[in-house]
């Protein structure tokens, strides 16, 4: 451990100890970093302290604001700091629902403590489906029983529907919609088309241009707005005993039509199956139609055509990949003339979904 890491851990321990009930002598050591994610910097902390004279230990998770441009576009001027957004959303969701979330220990906006805003939450044990290689091709999802696969996907849909049943106004989340704005699909399209243009930095992306033109020309009305998770997929759930133990990654949350969220879930399902070369799903792995039917059951909403929302989800994901590649170039991990921004697995996923929607 470097001297800088020791100083940072000491600073976090000094900040965190008063936030643990009756804690004394808190010490922290590094417990690793998760292998996925592109937004906030995430570090697992191993903690030891004494409580009423008795030794205690636990694991916590530190999420610190990244110095790089945000992975997701700001939905409002009040949501410029991703870790602040995530903390506020999680706090509101925890108070307004029984969704399984990591316990929150505190948020710090003052950069004097660690150099940037951060928050600390409890560690939730479990497994997370990977995407490199895709979880449908390798890993625990391919090894469990058909009944366990069905249980997992069913519970994931249940989590998604539960997010959409939260009364977002009563939960105090109206700040996610700026004064004078309407939380419509058109507003999200405006936000993401600007984001994509900024991320491209003057480069041409014909498929993305084609997708945005089709989306603009076929705008749906959308249902009554709800809280949208923003990035709903199996990989943003911690699973234990094939059930959802923790719903994670809320920094993409916004207020909008729930079909936008469902479209994102279905787009990732397409990417994890058909776009990954899977022609026949493993036994127990629910079909797209079965998942839509379950969503309708759990949410009490009738879902119409989802093609527009799936194409929009894929276009957003393509833009996110461009932005992430920009980060890698900016920090010297990729040469400036790389082609990953336009030649990556998400691009054919968008192409196939756009073709399906246009047919």
PyMOL commands that set and color helices and strands:
alter all, ss='L'
color gray80, all
select helices_A, chain A and resi 3-17+82-96+140-143+146-164+174-176+185-200+206-217+234-236+258-272+274-276+288-299+307-330+345-358
alter helices_A, ss='H'
color red, helices_A
select strands_A, chain A and resi 23-30+41-51+54-64+104-108+118-122+225-228+237-240+243-247+254-257
alter strands_A, ss='S'
color yellow, strands_A
deselect
rebuild
show_as cartoon
